[in-house]
Amino acid sequence: MSPRWQDHYTRRAKAAGFPARSVFKLDEVDRRMQVVTRGMRAIDLGCAPGSWSMYLSQQGVQRIVGVDLQPCPSFPGIFLGGDVMEVAPEQLLEVLGGPADLLVSDMAPSTMGSRFTDHVRQVALARRALDVARQTLRPGGHFVVKVFEGEEAFDFVTDVRRSFAEVRRIKPESTRKGSVEFFVGAKGFRPLAASPS
């Protein structure tokens, strides 16, 4: 990976006022799938340092609730400090003022250096995002989540397809060369039928 290539997106993000280059990943998913519209209510899981929520705000998203263990100064919405694995979907709905139109997640674990271990831990975060999405999205809502490639990725994407009308795997151009990450964009949330008691 050449420093010049790496700095291209970093410089662009800084020039545009975003704290991280990851904004271009959400931007590309949005351009390819049109998941963001004005007036939406959105949830951003693992929101620090805030680039994705800044992007949503600039696109006219009306209300944004973000969750992260790390502080997120100048968050363009309501920030909840805490563990995504522990936050209650009911709390998110209450703070948001109703069901979400969009849930986004760029979450990743602190990597351990083991590709398999990192993959398993990251997919656990992606599954948590999907679980929260199923409990907070309105019918027809959208979902964007980061996933690390690996043996559990296929089953995860298959699970997403159970709840959404359109699902695409996207590897944004701004993804670093050699990165194992890709993004799942999903539109048209369809609540799962309740299991008979």
N, C-alpha and C positions, 0 to 999 in steps of 0.2 A: 504494500500500500504506500503510494507516494505521498509525502507531506503535502504536496501541491493539491492533489486530489482531495485529501482529507480536509484541507483548509478551505476549499471552494465553498462547501455547504456551511461550514462554520462561519466564514466571512459573510456569506449571504444572510445567515440568521442574525448575526450581530448587527449588520447594517440595517436590517428590518426591525430591530428591537426585540428579537426573541432570545431567550436565555439558552436555547439549545437547538442544534441542527435537526433534531427529531421532528420539528414542525413540518419539514418537507415530506416526511413519510405520510403524515396525516393528510397533507395537502394533496399528494398524489392519489391516495385512496379516495379522497373526496372528488377529485377531478374525474377519476375513472368510474365512480359509482354514485356520485351525487347523494351523499349521506347527510349532508349538512344543509339546512335551510333556515331562513330568518324566522325568528320567533320561537324557536325550539326551546325545550327544557332538556338539559344534558347533565350526565354524571361522568366524571373523569376519575377513574380509579388509578392510583399511583401517579398522581398529577404533577408532583415536583419534577423539574423546576418551574413548570407552568406553561411551557410553549404550546402544548395542545389546547389548553383552555384559552390562552391568548388568541390562538387561531380561531377557535369557536366564537369567541366574543367578537372578533373582527368580522366574522361572517354573519353577525346579527343574531347569534343565539341569545335568547332573552334571559335565561336563568341557568347558572352553572353551579353544581356542587362538586367539589373535589375532595379526595381522601388520599392522605399519604402519611407515612411515618416521619418523613422529613418536612421541615417548615417550608412554606411556599410564600415568601413575601410578595406583596402586590398581586395576590391572586384575584383574577377578574370575576369574582363570584363569592360563594360561601365555601370556606375551607374548613374541613374537619380533620384535625390531627389525630391519627390513630392507625391501627392495623386493619388493612382491608379484609383480612380473614376474620376479623371480629366485628366489624361494623354491621349493624342491623339494617337490612333493606328497608324496614319500616321507618327507621330514622331518616334514611335518605329520602324517602317519599314525603315525609313530614317537612323536612327542610326545603325540599324542592317545590313543595306546594301541589303535588300530584304526580301522576305517572310521567316517566321520562320519555322523550321522543328519541333520544340517542344515548347510548352508553359507550364510552371509549376507554381503552386500557392499553397503556404502553408499559405495563409492569414487567420487571425482570428481577430475579433474585441477585444477591451478591454472588458472583460466580466463584466456584470452588476450584476450577481448573480441570475438572472431570466433565467431559462433554455429556456423558450419560446422566450424571448427577445433576448438572446444570439444567439439562433438558427436562428431567422429571420434575424438578423444583419449579421451573418456569411454567410447565404445562399445568401444574397445580394452581398457580396464580391465574392462568388463563381460564381454567375450569371454575375458579371462584368468580371471576368476572362474568362468565356465562351464567352461573347460578344467580348472581345478583341481577343480571340483565333479565332473566326469566321472571324475577320477582318485582322488578321496577319498571320495565318497559310497557308502554301502551301497545295494544294490538296495532301492527303496522310499523312499529318503531325499528330503529337501526342499531347496529352493533359493530364496533371495530376493535380488534384485539391483536396484540402481538403474540406470536408463537415461536418457540425454538424448534427447528427441524429435529426429528428423531423418531424413534419407533412408536411413540404415543401420539404423534401429530395427526396421523391419518384418522385414528379413532376420534380424536377431539374434533376435527373438522366435520366428520360424519355426525357427531353429536350436535354440532351447531346447525347442520342441515335439517335436523328434526324440528327446529323451532323457527326457521326463517325461510321465506319464499325464494330468496336469491342469495347465494353464498359464493364468494370468490376468494381464492388465494392470490395475494399480490406481493411481489418482491419489489419495493420501490427503488428507483434509480439511485436515490440518496443513501441506500443501505451500503455499509462498508463492505468492500470486497472481502470475501471469505467469511462473512457473517452468516450464522446459522438461522438468523431470524427471518420470518416472513409475517405478513399480516393477513388476517381474515376479515373481510368486509361482508357484512350480512344485512340484508334489507327485508322488510315485511315480516315483522315478528308475529308468530302464530303461537299463542299460549298452548302449552301441552295440556291435553285432556287430563282431568283429575283421575287418579286411580280409584276404582270402586273400593269402598270400605268393607 
